[in-house]
Amino acid sequence: MDGTYDLTLVFGSCWVAVMAAYAVFDLGERIALFDAMAERFWLAAGALVIGSGLWTMHFIGMKSMALPAPMNFDLELSLLSWAAAVLVSLLALYLISREELDTAGIAGGGAVIGVGLCVMHYSGMFALRLTPAVRYDSELFSASIFIAVLVSIAMLLTGQSLRRLPLRRMVPGRLLGALLVGAALCGMHYVGMAAAQFPAGVSSAPDNTVPGNWIGLPLAGFVACMTAAVLLLSMLDAVKLKVRRRAAKERFEARFRGRLARG
């Protein structure tokens, strides 16, 4: 059975993916400025928001495919999909916020993040609990895993490269990187969707407890606003930190000059 795609929802899913990728680059660079306690807070907050954005992108992408059957989800598998998205976002933020990553760190981190993205995607697909069961094209299934690992490695490389850009090129660099990574994330998702072969007469399990009619552009807009709010708050926090450090430095220099004058 073939499904048709709602292009508005496809665009919405890509938009959320680009915003999530931008947030990874922005927060990943800024987290390195904070002390240990603030770093842990922004790692956790960023992972929750970005992971929720990735998860939302995935479910909006699923919703964009119209099937002649209600689309409802199993709660436990949906939560597993969300948890996988949050954990890979936490790892991505942590790695991008490091001063330097060697080749092994980028390759290993990219592999783990890529596998985590596939866990998010396919556990979300399994959450439909369709009858008859969905079959998967082995070549497209393998291609989706390869793309997920490749885009994860590219994301880490881009995050490291952005740290070396001059300040005036930082925002354009993040935007370009977010567009490329967001497009690749959507590519991984829709290749994974193309791998699914839906039997005729398919239907969701009757005891699925999460209805699919709440997924759509309003959810994409909410997640986008939440992501923008976290980015704004982290920027203000970083500015306050810089002001405090500058004031502390000026006080230290003033005391030092005073001691020299008295001596």
For each residue, the residues with C-beta under 8 A, 3 or more apart:
1: 67 68 198 199 200 201 202
2: 198
3: 65 66 67 198
4: 65 66
5: 9 10 64 65 66
6: 9 10 63 64 65 66
7: 10 11 64
8: 11 12 64 217
9: 5 6 12 13 60 61 63 64 216 217
10: 5 6 7 13 14 61 64 190
11: 7 8 14 15
12: 8 9 15 16 60 64 216 217 220
13: 9 10 16 17 57 58 60 61 64 186 189 220
14: 10 11 17 18 57 182 183 186
15: 11 12 18 19 220 224
16: 12 13 19 20 53 56 57 60 220 223 224
17: 13 14 20 21 53 54 57 181 182 183 185 186 189
18: 14 15 21 22 178 179 181 182 183
19: 15 16 22 23 53 178 182 223 224 227 228
20: 16 17 23 24 50 53 54 57 89 182 185 227
21: 17 18 24 25 155 177 178 179 181 182 185
22: 18 19 25 26 174 175 177 178 182
23: 19 20 26 27 46 49 50 53 227 230 231
24: 20 21 27 28 46 50 89 92 93 96 155 159 181
25: 21 22 28 29 96 158 159 162 174 177 178
26: 22 23 29 30 174 231 234
27: 23 24 30 31 42 46 50 93 97 230 231 234
28: 24 25 31 32 92 93 95 96 97 159
29: 25 26 32 96 97 159 162 163 170
30: 26 27 33 34 42 234 235 238
31: 27 28 34 39 42 43 46 93 97
32: 28 29 39 97 98 99
33: 30 238 241 242
34: 30 31 38 39 42 237 238 241
35: 38 39
36: 39 40
37: 40 41
38: 34 35 41 42 237 241
39: 31 32 34 35 36 42 43 97
40: 36 37 43 44
41: 37 38 44 45
42: 27 30 31 34 38 39 45 46 234 237
43: 31 39 40 46 47 90 93 94 97
44: 40 41 47 48 90
45: 41 42 48 49 230 234
46: 23 24 27 31 42 43 49 50 89 90 93 230 234
47: 43 44 50 51 86 87 89 90 93
48: 44 45 51 52 86 89
49: 23 45 46 52 53 226 227 230
50: 20 23 24 27 46 47 53 54 89 92 93 227
51: 47 48 54 55 82 85 86 87 88 89 90
52: 48 49 55 56 82 85 86 223 226
53: 16 17 19 20 23 49 50 56 57 223 224 227
54: 17 20 50 51 57 58 85 88 89 117 120 185
55: 51 52 58 59 81 82 85 86 120 124
56: 16 52 53 59 60 219 220 223
57: 13 14 16 17 20 53 54 60 61 185 186 189
58: 13 54 55 61 62 81 85 120 121 124 189
59: 55 56 62 63 124 215 219
60: 9 12 13 16 56 57 63 64 215 216 217 219 220
61: 9 10 13 57 58 64 65 186 189 190 193
62: 58 59 65 71 124 125 128 193 212 215
63: 6 9 59 60 71 212 215 216
64: 5 6 7 8 9 10 12 13 60 61
65: 3 4 5 6 61 62 193
66: 3 4 5 6
67: 1 3 71 198 202
68: 1
69: 202 203 204
70: 203 204 212
71: 62 63 67 128 204 212
72: 128 204 205 208 209 210 211 212
73: 77 78 124 127 128 129 204 208 209 210 211 212
74: 77 78 126 127 128 129 205 208 209 210
75: 78 79 208 209 210
76: 79 80
77: 73 74 80 81 123 124 126 127 129
78: 73 74 75 81 82 124 127 210
79: 75 76 82 83
80: 76 77 83 84 119 123 127
81: 55 58 77 78 84 85 119 120 121 123 124 127
82: 51 52 55 78 79 85 86 120
83: 79 80 86 87
84: 80 81 87 88 116 117 119 120 123
85: 51 52 54 55 58 81 82 88 89 116 117 120
86: 47 48 51 52 55 82 83 89 90
87: 47 51 83 84 90 91 116
88: 51 54 84 85 91 92 112 113 116 117 120 152
89: 20 24 46 47 48 50 51 54 85 86 92 93
90: 43 44 46 47 51 86 87 93 94
91: 87 88 94 95 109 112 113 116
92: 24 28 50 88 89 95 96 109 113 152 155 156 159
93: 24 27 28 31 43 46 47 50 89 90 96 97
94: 43 90 91 97 98
95: 28 91 92 98 101 105 106 109 156 159
96: 24 25 28 29 92 93 155 156 159 160
97: 27 28 29 31 32 39 43 93 94
98: 32 94 95 101 105
99: 32
100: 160
101: 95 98 105 106 109 156 160
102: 105 106
103: 106 107
104: 107 108
105: 95 98 101 102 108 109 156
106: 95 101 102 103 109 110 153 156 157 160
107: 103 104 110 111 153
108: 104 105 111 112
109: 91 92 95 101 105 106 112 113 152 156
110: 106 107 113 114 149 150 152 153 154 155 156
111: 107 108 114 115 149 152 153
112: 88 91 108 109 115 116 152
113: 88 91 92 109 110 116 117 148 149 152 155 156
114: 110 111 117 118 145 148 149 150 151 152 153
115: 111 112 118 119 145 148 149
116: 84 85 87 88 91 112 113 119 120
117: 54 84 85 88 113 114 120 121 148 151 152 185 188
118: 114 115 121 122 144 145 148 192
119: 80 81 84 115 116 122 123
120: 54 55 58 81 82 84 85 88 116 117 123 124
121: 58 81 117 118 124 125 144 148 188 189 192
122: 118 119 125 126 192
123: 77 80 81 84 119 120 126 127
124: 55 58 59 62 73 77 78 81 120 121 127
125: 62 121 122 128 134 192 196
126: 74 77 122 123 129
127: 73 74 77 78 80 81 123 124 208 210
128: 62 71 72 73 74 125 134 204 205 208
129: 73 74 77 126 204 205 208
130: 133 134 198 202 203 204 205
131: 202 203 204 205
132: 199 201 202
133: 130 199
134: 125 128 130 196 197 198 199 202
135: 196 197 199
136: 140 141 195 196 197
137: 140 141 194 195 197
138: 141 142
139: 142 143
140: 136 137 143 144 191 192 194 195
141: 136 137 138 144 145 192 195
142: 138 139 145 146
143: 139 140 146 147 191 195
144: 118 121 140 141 147 148 188 191 192 195
145: 114 115 118 141 142 148 149
146: 142 143 149 150
147: 143 144 150 151 184 187 188 191
148: 113 114 115 117 118 121 144 145 151 152 188
149: 110 111 113 114 115 145 146 152 153
150: 110 114 146 147 153 154 184
151: 114 117 147 148 154 155 181 184 185 187 188
152: 88 92 109 110 111 112 113 114 117 148 149 155 156
153: 106 107 110 111 114 149 150 156 157
154: 110 150 151 157 158 180 181 184
155: 21 24 92 96 110 113 151 152 158 159 177 181
156: 92 95 96 101 105 106 109 110 113 152 153 159 160
157: 106 153 154 160 161
158: 25 154 155 161 162 177 180 181
159: 24 25 28 29 92 95 96 155 156 162 163 177
160: 96 100 101 106 156 157 163 164
161: 157 158 164 165 173
162: 25 29 158 159 165 170 173 174 177
163: 29 159 160
164: 160 161
165: 161 162 169 170 173
166: 169 170
167: 170
168:
169: 165 166 172 173
170: 29 162 165 166 167 173 174
171: 174 175
172: 169 175 176
173: 161 162 165 169 170 176 177
174: 22 25 26 162 170 171 177 178
175: 22 171 172 178 179
176: 172 173 179 180
177: 21 22 25 155 158 159 162 173 174 180 181
178: 18 19 21 22 25 174 175 181 182
179: 18 21 175 176 182 183
180: 154 158 176 177 183 184
181: 17 18 21 24 151 154 155 158 177 178 184 185
182: 14 17 18 19 20 21 22 178 179 185 186
183: 14 17 18 179 180 186 187
184: 147 150 151 154 180 181 187 188
185: 17 20 21 54 57 117 151 181 182 188 189
186: 13 14 17 57 61 182 183 189 190
187: 147 151 183 184 190 191
188: 117 121 144 147 148 151 184 185 191 192
189: 13 17 57 58 61 121 185 186 192 193
190: 10 61 186 187 193 194
191: 140 143 144 147 187 188 194 195
192: 118 121 122 125 140 141 144 188 189 195 196
193: 61 62 65 189 190 196
194: 137 140 190 191
195: 136 137 140 141 143 144 191 192
196: 125 134 135 136 192 193
197: 134 135 136 137
198: 1 2 3 67 130 134 202
199: 1 132 133 134 135 202
200: 1
201: 1 132
202: 1 67 69 130 131 132 134 198 199
203: 69 70 130 131
204: 69 70 71 72 73 128 129 130 131 208
205: 72 74 128 129 130 131 208
206:
207:
208: 72 73 74 75 127 128 129 204 205
209: 72 73 74 75
210: 72 73 74 75 78 127
211: 72 73 214
212: 62 63 70 71 72 73 215
213:
214: 211 219
215: 59 60 62 63 212 219
216: 9 12 60 63 219 220
217: 8 9 12 60 220 221
218: 221 222
219: 56 59 60 214 215 216 222 223
220: 12 13 15 16 56 60 216 217 223 224
221: 217 218 224 225
222: 218 219 225 226
223: 16 19 52 53 56 219 220 226 227
224: 15 16 19 53 220 221 227 228
225: 221 222 228 229
226: 49 52 222 223 229 230
227: 19 20 23 49 50 53 223 224 230 231
228: 19 224 225 231 232
229: 225 226 232 233
230: 23 27 45 46 49 226 227 233 234
231: 23 26 27 227 228 234 235
232: 228 229 235 236
233: 229 230 236 237
234: 26 27 30 42 45 46 230 231 237 238
235: 30 231 232 238 239
236: 232 233 239 240
237: 34 38 42 233 234 240 241
238: 30 33 34 234 235 241 242
239: 235 236 242 243
240: 236 237 243 244
241: 33 34 38 237 238 244 245
242: 33 238 239 245 246
243: 239 240 246 247
244: 240 241 247 248
245: 241 242 248 249
246: 242 243 249 250
247: 243 244 250 251
248: 244 245 251 252
249: 245 246 252 253
250: 246 247 253 254
251: 247 248 254 255
252: 248 249 255 256
253: 249 250 256 257
254: 250 251 257 258
255: 251 252 258 259
256: 252 253 259 260
257: 253 254 260 261
258: 254 255 261 262
259: 255 256 262 263
260: 256 257 263
261: 257 258
262: 258 259
263: 259 260
